[in-house]
Amino acid sequence: MAVGGLISRVGLDLAAFRVWELLRATDLRARLRNRRVRALAARELPLPPERLIVLVAGSPDLGWFVEGGKRAMESIRGALERNGAKLEDMQAVLDFGCGCGRVLRHCAGLQGPSLFGCDYNPELIAWSRRNLPFASFAVNDITPPLGWPDDSFDLVWALSVFTHLPEALQQHWLSELRRVLRPGGYILLTTQGAAYEASLSSEERAAFQRGELVVRAAGAPGTNLCSAFHPEQYIRERLAPGFDLLEFVPEGASGNPHQDQILLRKR
Ligand SMILES: C[S@@+](CC[C@H](N)C(=O)[O-])C[C@H]1O[C@@H](n2cnc3c(N)ncnc32)[C@H](O)[C@@H]1O
């Protein structure tokens, strides 16, 4: 009974959240601003419709979709370079939870690695396949596995994806991403940390301060309604067995403002 109640509560919250996402996507002022961005970008890669932008960025702002993706790419490059690695020297990289290619689109023309993206939302992947021909895309399930063999990638990044997964799924996915990474390969994650403490309830904040992972709406995994908050202590001590933590940069994810950026290396 208690579990049934929990599920239907999450179901209702999710239905309301979906309506909110749709309303965000039809915001008239944002659409007018976006028309200017679309006109300016007419000769570049196609830009996704507002409904898909809201799914990956939480806002229909196309200017930010482009600028935020660019900053995210710079942020990934920065972390690699600080740790003696370079994107151009890699053979294959994966954007896990790539959405409609907000970040990958800034790799068009990149010399070096083959580019891959995957997401559990087939609509986002269908758009990416049609419009970002320089990368290969795959749909995965909300739970592992991925379709690639062991040791396929030099780098996997997952920007604001573990922020929407409950604890058990985070652990399963980290171990699956570890499988598809070659030894010595990198994972770059972004998470919601201390910068979000003020938005937590007093009970959540107490758990966060004890170093516990806080997850809201765990019954809606993968959606933006599900929200995870990672204390630094949890990241350092519990998040990623089998990896070395190379870097933890508080609010370092410049394409995902206020999120922390974490660089891990497979042992
Ligand atoms: C907040 S969006 C971020 C999208 C993209 N990483 C970016 O920075 O623009 C979270 C993305 O993670 C995807 N996602 C959530 N759970 C997933 C899972 N289990 N497997 C693959 N993708 C997932 C969602 O569909 C969504 O595209």
The ligand as a MOL file (V3000), in Angstrom:
LIG
                    3D

  0  0  0     0  0            999 V3000
M  V30 BEGIN CTAB
M  V30 COUNTS 27 29 0 0 0
M  V30 BEGIN ATOM
M  V30 1 C 19.4630 17.2790 -18.2190 0
M  V30 2 S 19.5600 16.3410 -19.6860 0 CHG=1
M  V30 3 C 21.2390 16.6580 -20.2160 0
M  V30 4 C 21.4650 16.3170 -21.6640 0
M  V30 5 C 22.8980 16.4750 -22.1580 0
M  V30 6 N 23.8130 15.6630 -21.4230 0
M  V30 7 C 23.2910 17.9210 -22.1100 0
M  V30 8 O 24.1340 18.2950 -21.2520 0
M  V30 9 O 22.7620 18.6930 -22.9050 0 CHG=-1
M  V30 10 C 19.6580 14.6610 -19.1030 0
M  V30 11 C 19.7350 13.6810 -20.2480 0
M  V30 12 O 20.0210 12.3910 -19.7430 0
M  V30 13 C 19.2390 11.4620 -20.4440 0
M  V30 14 N 19.1640 10.2530 -19.6090 0
M  V30 15 C 18.6100 10.1090 -18.3990 0
M  V30 16 N 18.7320 8.8390 -17.9640 0
M  V30 17 C 19.4040 8.1670 -18.9300 0
M  V30 18 C 19.8490 6.8260 -19.0670 0
M  V30 19 N 19.5930 5.9020 -18.1330 0
M  V30 20 N 20.5060 6.4820 -20.1860 0
M  V30 21 C 20.7550 7.4150 -21.1370 0
M  V30 22 N 20.3520 8.6940 -21.0660 0
M  V30 23 C 19.6820 9.0670 -19.9690 0
M  V30 24 C 17.9180 12.1910 -20.6520 0
M  V30 25 O 17.1150 11.6260 -21.6470 0
M  V30 26 C 18.4320 13.5750 -21.0320 0
M  V30 27 O 18.6980 13.6820 -22.3960 0
M  V30 END ATOM
M  V30 BEGIN BOND
M  V30 1 1 1 2
M  V30 2 1 2 3
M  V30 3 1 2 10
M  V30 4 1 3 4
M  V30 5 1 4 5
M  V30 6 1 5 6
M  V30 7 1 5 7
M  V30 8 2 7 8
M  V30 9 1 7 9
M  V30 10 1 10 11
M  V30 11 1 11 12
M  V30 12 1 11 26
M  V30 13 1 12 13
M  V30 14 1 13 14
M  V30 15 1 13 24
M  V30 16 1 14 15
M  V30 17 1 14 23
M  V30 18 2 15 16
M  V30 19 1 16 17
M  V30 20 1 17 18
M  V30 21 2 17 23
M  V30 22 1 18 19
M  V30 23 2 18 20
M  V30 24 1 20 21
M  V30 25 2 21 22
M  V30 26 1 22 23
M  V30 27 1 24 25
M  V30 28 1 24 26
M  V30 29 1 26 27
M  V30 END BOND
M  V30 END CTAB
M  END
